[in-house]
Amino acid sequence: MAYNQKYFQENEFAIKDKHLKYYLSPILVKNNFKHGFFTRTSSEIKLSLLSKYLNINNTNCVLNQIHSNKIVFGSKTQKNSRVDADGLLSDENNQTLWIYTADCMPILFADKRKRYVAAIHCGRMGLENKIIKNLIKIFYDKGSSKADIIVAIGPSISKKYYLIDNKTLQNFYRRTAHKNTITYFEDERIFLKFEKSELIPLNLKKYAHIQLLNENIPNTNIDISNLCTYESNYDFYSWRRSKTFSRQWNFISS
């Protein structure tokens, strides 16, 4: 199935003298889901202020992200300490699910009929640990139809700048084995093209797309941002570019 990245709509607002830019997925906008993929300016603003200026009077749900496949319901985050996990699923009305990223993919999900929403933090380890599969299973268990699930993969590192060694690639291939995985690696000629000593580019967004298709999500229900966090130094933090511990926020509201 065709893999296509697209332009996400750019928006901004100001808090005092600070302009905050964020991006919107066309498919989530079309289906009236409040969401946003923020740029690096968001890291300096408290979530309570971000919510206020976005006119969201919701409960903010946040995780301590650990590169796992663990997913929790939004109500489980309302304690004194943050829950260790990498996925959030709404289980009440008026919840805002927040994910922070700096090269990994912020992936937002919604059921356009039942109005459930979810958000995951997903990099290479998330793909290996099948966090996408785990989340889609929860949607299906809650009665969602594949035709109703829509997905937006936000700004994250592009293939050009995500380089790994051959051993890491071999491990990735083994842990993500599927007939479509094999097709992907054959198409890319990954194992044949590179010497063992070379670093190899891996397209995380493309493989997330494959995993979504593997879970029967229609290609027409998937948006993929064309923005690269490594390349866009002015807009985004990137761990691979500068080893920063700063992050940008991403959200979706129920």
VEXZA-734881 format. One record per residue (C-alpha): residue number from 1; x, y, z; residue in three letters. Coordinates in nm, 2 decimals, m for minus. Example, Ala and Ser with C-alpha at 12.3 -4.5 7.8 and 13.67 -1.06 7.14 Angstrom:
<pts>
<pt><k>1</k><X>1.23</X><Y>m0.45</Y><Z>0.78</Z><r>ala</r></pt>
<pt><k>2</k><X>1.37</X><Y>m0.11</Y><Z>0.71</Z><r>ser</r></pt>
</pts>
This chain:
<pts>
<pt><k>1</k><X>0.00</X><Y>0.00</Y><Z>0.00</Z><r>met</r></pt>
<pt><k>2</k><X>0.13</X><Y>0.35</Y><Z>m0.09</Z><r>ala</r></pt>
<pt><k>3</k><X>0.33</X><Y>0.53</Y><Z>0.18</Z><r>tyr</r></pt>
<pt><k>4</k><X>0.27</X><Y>0.90</Y><Z>0.15</Z><r>asn</r></pt>
<pt><k>5</k><X>0.38</X><Y>1.19</Y><Z>0.38</Z><r>gln</r></pt>
<pt><k>6</k><X>0.18</X><Y>1.51</Y><Z>0.37</Z><r>lys</r></pt>
<pt><k>7</k><X>0.17</X><Y>1.87</Y><Z>0.49</Z><r>tyr</r></pt>
<pt><k>8</k><X>0.01</X><Y>1.93</Y><Z>0.83</Z><r>phe</r></pt>
<pt><k>9</k><X>m0.16</X><Y>2.26</Y><Z>0.88</Z><r>gln</r></pt>
<pt><k>10</k><X>0.05</X><Y>2.52</Y><Z>1.07</Z><r>glu</r></pt>
<pt><k>11</k><X>m0.12</X><Y>2.72</Y><Z>1.35</Z><r>asn</r></pt>
<pt><k>12</k><X>0.00</X><Y>2.94</Y><Z>1.63</Z><r>glu</r></pt>
<pt><k>13</k><X>m0.10</X><Y>3.14</Y><Z>1.93</Z><r>phe</r></pt>
<pt><k>14</k><X>0.07</X><Y>3.37</Y><Z>2.18</Z><r>ala</r></pt>
<pt><k>15</k><X>0.11</X><Y>3.34</Y><Z>2.56</Z><r>ile</r></pt>
<pt><k>16</k><X>0.23</X><Y>3.68</Y><Z>2.67</Z><r>lys</r></pt>
<pt><k>17</k><X>0.52</X><Y>3.76</Y><Z>2.43</Z><r>asp</r></pt>
<pt><k>18</k><X>0.59</X><Y>3.39</Y><Z>2.33</Z><r>lys</r></pt>
<pt><k>19</k><X>0.45</X><Y>3.26</Y><Z>2.00</Z><r>his</r></pt>
<pt><k>20</k><X>0.37</X><Y>2.89</Y><Z>2.01</Z><r>leu</r></pt>
<pt><k>21</k><X>0.35</X><Y>2.71</Y><Z>1.68</Z><r>lys</r></pt>
<pt><k>22</k><X>0.18</X><Y>2.37</Y><Z>1.64</Z><r>tyr</r></pt>
<pt><k>23</k><X>0.06</X><Y>2.15</Y><Z>1.35</Z><r>tyr</r></pt>
<pt><k>24</k><X>m0.27</X><Y>1.98</Y><Z>1.28</Z><r>leu</r></pt>
<pt><k>25</k><X>m0.34</X><Y>1.65</Y><Z>1.10</Z><r>ser</r></pt>
<pt><k>26</k><X>m0.59</X><Y>1.69</Y><Z>0.81</Z><r>pro</r></pt>
<pt><k>27</k><X>m0.78</X><Y>1.38</Y><Z>0.90</Z><r>ile</r></pt>
<pt><k>28</k><X>m0.82</X><Y>1.47</Y><Z>1.27</Z><r>leu</r></pt>
<pt><k>29</k><X>m0.93</X><Y>1.82</Y><Z>1.18</Z><r>val</r></pt>
<pt><k>30</k><X>m1.19</X><Y>1.68</Y><Z>0.93</Z><r>lys</r></pt>
<pt><k>31</k><X>m1.33</X><Y>1.46</Y><Z>1.21</Z><r>asn</r></pt>
<pt><k>32</k><X>m1.34</X><Y>1.74</Y><Z>1.47</Z><r>asn</r></pt>
<pt><k>33</k><X>m1.08</X><Y>1.61</Y><Z>1.71</Z><r>phe</r></pt>
<pt><k>34</k><X>m0.90</X><Y>1.88</Y><Z>1.92</Z><r>lys</r></pt>
<pt><k>35</k><X>m0.53</X><Y>1.80</Y><Z>1.89</Z><r>his</r></pt>
<pt><k>36</k><X>m0.19</X><Y>1.94</Y><Z>1.81</Z><r>gly</r></pt>
<pt><k>37</k><X>0.18</X><Y>1.86</Y><Z>1.74</Z><r>phe</r></pt>
<pt><k>38</k><X>0.37</X><Y>2.14</Y><Z>1.91</Z><r>phe</r></pt>
<pt><k>39</k><X>0.72</X><Y>2.28</Y><Z>1.83</Z><r>thr</r></pt>
<pt><k>40</k><X>1.00</X><Y>2.33</Y><Z>2.07</Z><r>arg</r></pt>
<pt><k>41</k><X>0.86</X><Y>2.65</Y><Z>2.22</Z><r>thr</r></pt>
<pt><k>42</k><X>0.60</X><Y>2.44</Y><Z>2.40</Z><r>ser</r></pt>
<pt><k>43</k><X>0.85</X><Y>2.28</Y><Z>2.64</Z><r>ser</r></pt>
<pt><k>44</k><X>0.89</X><Y>2.60</Y><Z>2.83</Z><r>glu</r></pt>
<pt><k>45</k><X>0.51</X><Y>2.64</Y><Z>2.90</Z><r>ile</r></pt>
<pt><k>46</k><X>0.31</X><Y>2.46</Y><Z>3.17</Z><r>lys</r></pt>
<pt><k>47</k><X>0.05</X><Y>2.22</Y><Z>3.04</Z><r>leu</r></pt>
<pt><k>48</k><X>m0.22</X><Y>2.41</Y><Z>3.25</Z><r>ser</r></pt>
<pt><k>49</k><X>m0.14</X><Y>2.73</Y><Z>3.05</Z><r>leu</r></pt>
<pt><k>50</k><X>m0.13</X><Y>2.55</Y><Z>2.72</Z><r>leu</r></pt>
<pt><k>51</k><X>m0.47</X><Y>2.40</Y><Z>2.79</Z><r>ser</r></pt>
<pt><k>52</k><X>m0.61</X><Y>2.73</Y><Z>2.90</Z><r>lys</r></pt>
<pt><k>53</k><X>m0.49</X><Y>2.91</Y><Z>2.58</Z><r>tyr</r></pt>
<pt><k>54</k><X>m0.63</X><Y>2.63</Y><Z>2.36</Z><r>leu</r></pt>
<pt><k>55</k><X>m0.96</X><Y>2.67</Y><Z>2.54</Z><r>asn</r></pt>
<pt><k>56</k><X>m0.95</X><Y>2.31</Y><Z>2.67</Z><r>ile</r></pt>
<pt><k>57</k><X>m1.11</X><Y>2.28</Y><Z>3.01</Z><r>asn</r></pt>
<pt><k>58</k><X>m1.01</X><Y>1.92</Y><Z>3.05</Z><r>asn</r></pt>
<pt><k>59</k><X>m0.81</X><Y>1.69</Y><Z>3.28</Z><r>thr</r></pt>
<pt><k>60</k><X>m0.45</X><Y>1.67</Y><Z>3.16</Z><r>asn</r></pt>
<pt><k>61</k><X>m0.31</X><Y>1.32</Y><Z>3.14</Z><r>cys</r></pt>
<pt><k>62</k><X>0.07</X><Y>1.27</Y><Z>3.13</Z><r>val</r></pt>
<pt><k>63</k><X>0.31</X><Y>0.98</Y><Z>3.15</Z><r>leu</r></pt>
<pt><k>64</k><X>0.67</X><Y>0.91</Y><Z>3.25</Z><r>asn</r></pt>
<pt><k>65</k><X>0.77</X><Y>0.76</Y><Z>2.91</Z><r>gln</r></pt>
<pt><k>66</k><X>1.01</X><Y>0.47</Y><Z>2.91</Z><r>ile</r></pt>
<pt><k>67</k><X>1.02</X><Y>0.33</Y><Z>2.55</Z><r>his</r></pt>
<pt><k>68</k><X>0.78</X><Y>0.04</Y><Z>2.64</Z><r>ser</r></pt>
<pt><k>69</k><X>0.47</X><Y>m0.11</Y><Z>2.50</Z><r>asn</r></pt>
<pt><k>70</k><X>0.26</X><Y>m0.03</Y><Z>2.81</Z><r>lys</r></pt>
<pt><k>71</k><X>m0.07</X><Y>0.16</Y><Z>2.76</Z><r>ile</r></pt>
<pt><k>72</k><X>m0.28</X><Y>0.30</Y><Z>3.04</Z><r>val</r></pt>
<pt><k>73</k><X>m0.62</X><Y>0.47</Y><Z>3.06</Z><r>phe</r></pt>
<pt><k>74</k><X>m0.62</X><Y>0.84</Y><Z>3.12</Z><r>gly</r></pt>
<pt><k>75</k><X>m0.78</X><Y>0.81</Y><Z>3.47</Z><r>ser</r></pt>
<pt><k>76</k><X>m0.48</X><Y>0.61</Y><Z>3.59</Z><r>lys</r></pt>
<pt><k>77</k><X>m0.26</X><Y>0.91</Y><Z>3.55</Z><r>thr</r></pt>
<pt><k>78</k><X>m0.44</X><Y>1.12</Y><Z>3.81</Z><r>gln</r></pt>
<pt><k>79</k><X>m0.21</X><Y>1.03</Y><Z>4.11</Z><r>lys</r></pt>
<pt><k>80</k><X>0.08</X><Y>1.20</Y><Z>4.28</Z><r>asn</r></pt>
<pt><k>81</k><X>0.35</X><Y>1.04</Y><Z>4.07</Z><r>ser</r></pt>
<pt><k>82</k><X>0.35</X><Y>0.98</Y><Z>3.69</Z><r>arg</r></pt>
<pt><k>83</k><X>0.28</X><Y>0.63</Y><Z>3.56</Z><r>val</r></pt>
<pt><k>84</k><X>0.56</X><Y>0.45</Y><Z>3.36</Z><r>asp</r></pt>
<pt><k>85</k><X>0.41</X><Y>0.39</Y><Z>3.02</Z><r>ala</r></pt>
<pt><k>86</k><X>0.42</X><Y>0.51</Y><Z>2.66</Z><r>asp</r></pt>
<pt><k>87</k><X>0.05</X><Y>0.50</Y><Z>2.56</Z><r>gly</r></pt>
<pt><k>88</k><X>m0.26</X><Y>0.68</Y><Z>2.68</Z><r>leu</r></pt>
<pt><k>89</k><X>m0.62</X><Y>0.59</Y><Z>2.60</Z><r>leu</r></pt>
<pt><k>90</k><X>m0.92</X><Y>0.80</Y><Z>2.71</Z><r>ser</r></pt>
<pt><k>91</k><X>m1.17</X><Y>0.64</Y><Z>2.94</Z><r>asp</r></pt>
<pt><k>92</k><X>m1.37</X><Y>0.95</Y><Z>3.04</Z><r>glu</r></pt>
<pt><k>93</k><X>m1.50</X><Y>1.26</Y><Z>2.87</Z><r>asn</r></pt>
<pt><k>94</k><X>m1.29</X><Y>1.58</Y><Z>2.88</Z><r>asn</r></pt>
<pt><k>95</k><X>m0.95</X><Y>1.42</Y><Z>2.90</Z><r>gln</r></pt>
<pt><k>96</k><X>m0.65</X><Y>1.57</Y><Z>2.72</Z><r>thr</r></pt>
<pt><k>97</k><X>m0.37</X><Y>1.31</Y><Z>2.65</Z><r>leu</r></pt>
<pt><k>98</k><X>m0.02</X><Y>1.45</Y><Z>2.63</Z><r>trp</r></pt>
<pt><k>99</k><X>0.29</X><Y>1.29</Y><Z>2.48</Z><r>ile</r></pt>
<pt><k>100</k><X>0.64</X><Y>1.45</Y><Z>2.47</Z><r>tyr</r></pt>
<pt><k>101</k><X>0.89</X><Y>1.37</Y><Z>2.19</Z><r>thr</r></pt>
<pt><k>102</k><X>1.22</X><Y>1.47</Y><Z>2.04</Z><r>ala</r></pt>
<pt><k>103</k><X>1.27</X><Y>1.24</Y><Z>1.74</Z><r>asp</r></pt>
<pt><k>104</k><X>1.04</X><Y>0.95</Y><Z>1.83</Z><r>cys</r></pt>
<pt><k>105</k><X>0.69</X><Y>0.95</Y><Z>1.67</Z><r>met</r></pt>
<pt><k>106</k><X>0.40</X><Y>1.11</Y><Z>1.85</Z><r>pro</r></pt>
<pt><k>107</k><X>0.11</X><Y>0.90</Y><Z>1.71</Z><r>ile</r></pt>
<pt><k>108</k><X>m0.25</X><Y>1.01</Y><Z>1.78</Z><r>leu</r></pt>
<pt><k>109</k><X>m0.55</X><Y>0.78</Y><Z>1.74</Z><r>phe</r></pt>
<pt><k>110</k><X>m0.93</X><Y>0.84</Y><Z>1.74</Z><r>ala</r></pt>
<pt><k>111</k><X>m1.25</X><Y>0.65</Y><Z>1.68</Z><r>asp</r></pt>
<pt><k>112</k><X>m1.46</X><Y>0.89</Y><Z>1.48</Z><r>lys</r></pt>
<pt><k>113</k><X>m1.78</X><Y>0.72</Y><Z>1.58</Z><r>arg</r></pt>
<pt><k>114</k><X>m1.73</X><Y>0.63</Y><Z>1.94</Z><r>lys</r></pt>
<pt><k>115</k><X>m1.50</X><Y>0.93</Y><Z>2.00</Z><r>arg</r></pt>
<pt><k>116</k><X>m1.23</X><Y>0.74</Y><Z>2.20</Z><r>tyr</r></pt>
<pt><k>117</k><X>m0.89</X><Y>0.89</Y><Z>2.16</Z><r>val</r></pt>
<pt><k>118</k><X>m0.54</X><Y>0.77</Y><Z>2.23</Z><r>ala</r></pt>
<pt><k>119</k><X>m0.18</X><Y>0.89</Y><Z>2.20</Z><r>ala</r></pt>
<pt><k>120</k><X>0.15</X><Y>0.69</Y><Z>2.20</Z><r>ile</r></pt>
<pt><k>121</k><X>0.52</X><Y>0.77</Y><Z>2.21</Z><r>his</r></pt>
<pt><k>122</k><X>0.68</X><Y>0.54</Y><Z>1.96</Z><r>cys</r></pt>
<pt><k>123</k><X>1.04</X><Y>0.50</Y><Z>1.84</Z><r>gly</r></pt>
<pt><k>124</k><X>1.24</X><Y>0.20</Y><Z>1.72</Z><r>arg</r></pt>
<pt><k>125</k><X>1.19</X><Y>0.02</Y><Z>2.06</Z><r>met</r></pt>
<pt><k>126</k><X>0.82</X><Y>0.10</Y><Z>2.05</Z><r>gly</r></pt>
<pt><k>127</k><X>0.79</X><Y>m0.06</Y><Z>1.71</Z><r>leu</r></pt>
<pt><k>128</k><X>0.99</X><Y>m0.36</Y><Z>1.82</Z><r>glu</r></pt>
<pt><k>129</k><X>0.77</X><Y>m0.40</Y><Z>2.13</Z><r>asn</r></pt>
<pt><k>130</k><X>0.46</X><Y>m0.37</Y><Z>1.92</Z><r>lys</r></pt>
<pt><k>131</k><X>0.29</X><Y>m0.08</Y><Z>2.10</Z><r>ile</r></pt>
<pt><k>132</k><X>0.08</X><Y>0.00</Y><Z>1.79</Z><r>ile</r></pt>
<pt><k>133</k><X>m0.05</X><Y>m0.36</Y><Z>1.78</Z><r>lys</r></pt>
<pt><k>134</k><X>m0.13</X><Y>m0.34</Y><Z>2.16</Z><r>asn</r></pt>
<pt><k>135</k><X>m0.32</X><Y>m0.02</Y><Z>2.12</Z><r>leu</r></pt>
<pt><k>136</k><X>m0.52</X><Y>m0.12</Y><Z>1.82</Z><r>ile</r></pt>
<pt><k>137</k><X>m0.62</X><Y>m0.44</Y><Z>2.00</Z><r>lys</r></pt>
<pt><k>138</k><X>m0.77</X><Y>m0.23</Y><Z>2.29</Z><r>ile</r></pt>
<pt><k>139</k><X>m0.97</X><Y>m0.03</Y><Z>2.03</Z><r>phe</r></pt>
<pt><k>140</k><X>m1.10</X><Y>m0.35</Y><Z>1.88</Z><r>tyr</r></pt>
<pt><k>141</k><X>m1.18</X><Y>m0.49</Y><Z>2.23</Z><r>asp</r></pt>
<pt><k>142</k><X>m1.38</X><Y>m0.18</Y><Z>2.30</Z><r>lys</r></pt>
<pt><k>143</k><X>m1.59</X><Y>m0.24</Y><Z>1.99</Z><r>gly</r></pt>
<pt><k>144</k><X>m1.42</X><Y>0.00</Y><Z>1.74</Z><r>ser</r></pt>
<pt><k>145</k><X>m1.44</X><Y>m0.08</Y><Z>1.37</Z><r>ser</r></pt>
<pt><k>146</k><X>m1.13</X><Y>m0.06</Y><Z>1.16</Z><r>lys</r></pt>
<pt><k>147</k><X>m1.32</X><Y>0.18</Y><Z>0.93</Z><r>ala</r></pt>
<pt><k>148</k><X>m1.37</X><Y>0.42</Y><Z>1.22</Z><r>asp</r></pt>
<pt><k>149</k><X>m1.01</X><Y>0.43</Y><Z>1.36</Z><r>ile</r></pt>
<pt><k>150</k><X>m0.81</X><Y>0.73</Y><Z>1.23</Z><r>ile</r></pt>
<pt><k>151</k><X>m0.44</X><Y>0.79</Y><Z>1.29</Z><r>val</r></pt>
<pt><k>152</k><X>m0.20</X><Y>1.07</Y><Z>1.27</Z><r>ala</r></pt>
<pt><k>153</k><X>0.18</X><Y>1.02</Y><Z>1.28</Z><r>ile</r></pt>
<pt><k>154</k><X>0.33</X><Y>1.35</Y><Z>1.38</Z><r>gly</r></pt>
<pt><k>155</k><X>0.67</X><Y>1.52</Y><Z>1.32</Z><r>pro</r></pt>
<pt><k>156</k><X>0.96</X><Y>1.29</Y><Z>1.40</Z><r>ser</r></pt>
<pt><k>157</k><X>1.30</X><Y>1.19</Y><Z>1.27</Z><r>ile</r></pt>
<pt><k>158</k><X>1.32</X><Y>1.11</Y><Z>0.90</Z><r>ser</r></pt>
<pt><k>159</k><X>1.50</X><Y>0.81</Y><Z>0.74</Z><r>lys</r></pt>
<pt><k>160</k><X>1.79</X><Y>1.02</Y><Z>0.62</Z><r>lys</r></pt>
<pt><k>161</k><X>1.89</X><Y>1.10</Y><Z>0.98</Z><r>tyr</r></pt>
<pt><k>162</k><X>1.80</X><Y>0.78</Y><Z>1.17</Z><r>tyr</r></pt>
<pt><k>163</k><X>2.11</X><Y>0.57</Y><Z>1.12</Z><r>leu</r></pt>
<pt><k>164</k><X>2.17</X><Y>0.24</Y><Z>1.30</Z><r>ile</r></pt>
<pt><k>165</k><X>2.43</X><Y>m0.04</Y><Z>1.27</Z><r>asp</r></pt>
<pt><k>166</k><X>2.37</X><Y>m0.37</Y><Z>1.10</Z><r>asn</r></pt>
<pt><k>167</k><X>2.33</X><Y>m0.56</Y><Z>1.43</Z><r>lys</r></pt>
<pt><k>168</k><X>2.06</X><Y>m0.33</Y><Z>1.55</Z><r>thr</r></pt>
<pt><k>169</k><X>1.89</X><Y>m0.35</Y><Z>1.22</Z><r>leu</r></pt>
<pt><k>170</k><X>1.90</X><Y>m0.73</Y><Z>1.23</Z><r>gln</r></pt>
<pt><k>171</k><X>1.75</X><Y>m0.73</Y><Z>1.58</Z><r>asn</r></pt>
<pt><k>172</k><X>1.48</X><Y>m0.49</Y><Z>1.46</Z><r>phe</r></pt>
<pt><k>173</k><X>1.40</X><Y>m0.72</Y><Z>1.17</Z><r>tyr</r></pt>
<pt><k>174</k><X>1.37</X><Y>m1.03</Y><Z>1.39</Z><r>arg</r></pt>
<pt><k>175</k><X>1.15</X><Y>m0.85</Y><Z>1.65</Z><r>arg</r></pt>
<pt><k>176</k><X>0.91</X><Y>m0.71</Y><Z>1.39</Z><r>thr</r></pt>
<pt><k>177</k><X>0.88</X><Y>m1.01</Y><Z>1.17</Z><r>ala</r></pt>
<pt><k>178</k><X>0.57</X><Y>m1.01</Y><Z>0.95</Z><r>his</r></pt>
<pt><k>179</k><X>0.51</X><Y>m1.08</Y><Z>0.58</Z><r>lys</r></pt>
<pt><k>180</k><X>0.49</X><Y>m0.70</Y><Z>0.52</Z><r>asn</r></pt>
<pt><k>181</k><X>0.81</X><Y>m0.65</Y><Z>0.71</Z><r>thr</r></pt>
<pt><k>182</k><X>0.99</X><Y>m0.88</Y><Z>0.47</Z><r>ile</r></pt>
<pt><k>183</k><X>0.85</X><Y>m0.69</Y><Z>0.17</Z><r>thr</r></pt>
<pt><k>184</k><X>0.97</X><Y>m0.37</Y><Z>0.32</Z><r>tyr</r></pt>
<pt><k>185</k><X>1.32</X><Y>m0.49</Y><Z>0.37</Z><r>phe</r></pt>
<pt><k>186</k><X>1.33</X><Y>m0.65</Y><Z>0.03</Z><r>glu</r></pt>
<pt><k>187</k><X>1.21</X><Y>m0.32</Y><Z>m0.13</Z><r>asp</r></pt>
<pt><k>188</k><X>1.47</X><Y>m0.12</Y><Z>0.06</Z><r>glu</r></pt>
<pt><k>189</k><X>1.75</X><Y>m0.38</Y><Z>m0.02</Z><r>arg</r></pt>
<pt><k>190</k><X>1.87</X><Y>m0.30</Y><Z>0.32</Z><r>ile</r></pt>
<pt><k>191</k><X>2.08</X><Y>m0.61</Y><Z>0.40</Z><r>phe</r></pt>
<pt><k>192</k><X>2.24</X><Y>m0.62</Y><Z>0.05</Z><r>leu</r></pt>
<pt><k>193</k><X>2.31</X><Y>m0.26</Y><Z>0.00</Z><r>lys</r></pt>
<pt><k>194</k><X>2.53</X><Y>m0.18</Y><Z>0.30</Z><r>phe</r></pt>
<pt><k>195</k><X>2.86</X><Y>m0.32</Y><Z>0.44</Z><r>glu</r></pt>
<pt><k>196</k><X>2.86</X><Y>m0.45</Y><Z>0.79</Z><r>lys</r></pt>
<pt><k>197</k><X>3.07</X><Y>m0.15</Y><Z>0.91</Z><r>ser</r></pt>
<pt><k>198</k><X>2.83</X><Y>0.11</Y><Z>0.77</Z><r>glu</r></pt>
<pt><k>199</k><X>2.54</X><Y>0.29</Y><Z>0.94</Z><r>leu</r></pt>
<pt><k>200</k><X>2.21</X><Y>0.22</Y><Z>0.78</Z><r>ile</r></pt>
<pt><k>201</k><X>1.91</X><Y>0.45</Y><Z>0.75</Z><r>pro</r></pt>
<pt><k>202</k><X>1.58</X><Y>0.32</Y><Z>0.89</Z><r>leu</r></pt>
<pt><k>203</k><X>1.24</X><Y>0.48</Y><Z>0.81</Z><r>asn</r></pt>
<pt><k>204</k><X>1.05</X><Y>0.47</Y><Z>1.14</Z><r>leu</r></pt>
<pt><k>205</k><X>0.74</X><Y>0.64</Y><Z>1.00</Z><r>lys</r></pt>
<pt><k>206</k><X>0.72</X><Y>0.40</Y><Z>0.71</Z><r>lys</r></pt>
<pt><k>207</k><X>0.74</X><Y>0.10</Y><Z>0.94</Z><r>tyr</r></pt>
<pt><k>208</k><X>0.48</X><Y>0.25</Y><Z>1.17</Z><r>ala</r></pt>
<pt><k>209</k><X>0.26</X><Y>0.28</Y><Z>0.86</Z><r>his</r></pt>
<pt><k>210</k><X>0.32</X><Y>m0.09</Y><Z>0.79</Z><r>ile</r></pt>
<pt><k>211</k><X>0.23</X><Y>m0.19</Y><Z>1.14</Z><r>gln</r></pt>
<pt><k>212</k><X>m0.10</X><Y>0.00</Y><Z>1.12</Z><r>leu</r></pt>
<pt><k>213</k><X>m0.18</X><Y>m0.17</Y><Z>0.79</Z><r>leu</r></pt>
<pt><k>214</k><X>m0.10</X><Y>m0.50</Y><Z>0.95</Z><r>asn</r></pt>
<pt><k>215</k><X>m0.37</X><Y>m0.43</Y><Z>1.21</Z><r>glu</r></pt>
<pt><k>216</k><X>m0.62</X><Y>m0.36</Y><Z>0.92</Z><r>asn</r></pt>
<pt><k>217</k><X>m0.63</X><Y>0.02</Y><Z>0.95</Z><r>ile</r></pt>
<pt><k>218</k><X>m0.72</X><Y>0.15</Y><Z>0.60</Z><r>pro</r></pt>
<pt><k>219</k><X>m0.45</X><Y>0.35</Y><Z>0.43</Z><r>asn</r></pt>
<pt><k>220</k><X>m0.70</X><Y>0.63</Y><Z>0.37</Z><r>thr</r></pt>
<pt><k>221</k><X>m0.74</X><Y>0.66</Y><Z>0.75</Z><r>asn</r></pt>
<pt><k>222</k><X>m0.37</X><Y>0.74</Y><Z>0.82</Z><r>ile</r></pt>
<pt><k>223</k><X>m0.20</X><Y>1.08</Y><Z>0.81</Z><r>asp</r></pt>
<pt><k>224</k><X>0.18</X><Y>1.10</Y><Z>0.81</Z><r>ile</r></pt>
<pt><k>225</k><X>0.36</X><Y>1.43</Y><Z>0.87</Z><r>ser</r></pt>
<pt><k>226</k><X>0.64</X><Y>1.52</Y><Z>0.63</Z><r>asn</r></pt>
<pt><k>227</k><X>0.82</X><Y>1.72</Y><Z>0.90</Z><r>leu</r></pt>
<pt><k>228</k><X>1.16</X><Y>1.59</Y><Z>1.03</Z><r>cys</r></pt>
<pt><k>229</k><X>1.26</X><Y>1.68</Y><Z>1.39</Z><r>thr</r></pt>
<pt><k>230</k><X>1.63</X><Y>1.64</Y><Z>1.32</Z><r>tyr</r></pt>
<pt><k>231</k><X>1.63</X><Y>1.86</Y><Z>1.00</Z><r>glu</r></pt>
<pt><k>232</k><X>1.40</X><Y>2.14</Y><Z>1.14</Z><r>ser</r></pt>
<pt><k>233</k><X>1.64</X><Y>2.27</Y><Z>1.40</Z><r>asn</r></pt>
<pt><k>234</k><X>1.45</X><Y>2.60</Y><Z>1.45</Z><r>tyr</r></pt>
<pt><k>235</k><X>1.12</X><Y>2.42</Y><Z>1.51</Z><r>asp</r></pt>
<pt><k>236</k><X>1.19</X><Y>2.10</Y><Z>1.70</Z><r>phe</r></pt>
<pt><k>237</k><X>1.42</X><Y>1.94</Y><Z>1.96</Z><r>tyr</r></pt>
<pt><k>238</k><X>1.61</X><Y>1.64</Y><Z>1.84</Z><r>ser</r></pt>
<pt><k>239</k><X>1.79</X><Y>1.39</Y><Z>2.06</Z><r>trp</r></pt>
<pt><k>240</k><X>1.99</X><Y>1.26</Y><Z>1.77</Z><r>arg</r></pt>
<pt><k>241</k><X>2.10</X><Y>1.60</Y><Z>1.66</Z><r>arg</r></pt>
<pt><k>242</k><X>2.20</X><Y>1.75</Y><Z>2.00</Z><r>ser</r></pt>
<pt><k>243</k><X>2.15</X><Y>1.49</Y><Z>2.27</Z><r>lys</r></pt>
<pt><k>244</k><X>1.90</X><Y>1.73</Y><Z>2.44</Z><r>thr</r></pt>
<pt><k>245</k><X>1.67</X><Y>1.63</Y><Z>2.72</Z><r>phe</r></pt>
<pt><k>246</k><X>1.42</X><Y>1.90</Y><Z>2.61</Z><r>ser</r></pt>
<pt><k>247</k><X>1.10</X><Y>1.78</Y><Z>2.44</Z><r>arg</r></pt>
<pt><k>248</k><X>0.80</X><Y>1.92</Y><Z>2.25</Z><r>gln</r></pt>
<pt><k>249</k><X>0.44</X><Y>1.84</Y><Z>2.35</Z><r>trp</r></pt>
<pt><k>250</k><X>0.17</X><Y>1.67</Y><Z>2.15</Z><r>asn</r></pt>
<pt><k>251</k><X>m0.19</X><Y>1.62</Y><Z>2.25</Z><r>phe</r></pt>
<pt><k>252</k><X>m0.54</X><Y>1.49</Y><Z>2.16</Z><r>ile</r></pt>
<pt><k>253</k><X>m0.86</X><Y>1.55</Y><Z>2.36</Z><r>ser</r></pt>
<pt><k>254</k><X>m1.17</X><Y>1.34</Y><Z>2.42</Z><r>ser</r></pt>
</pts>
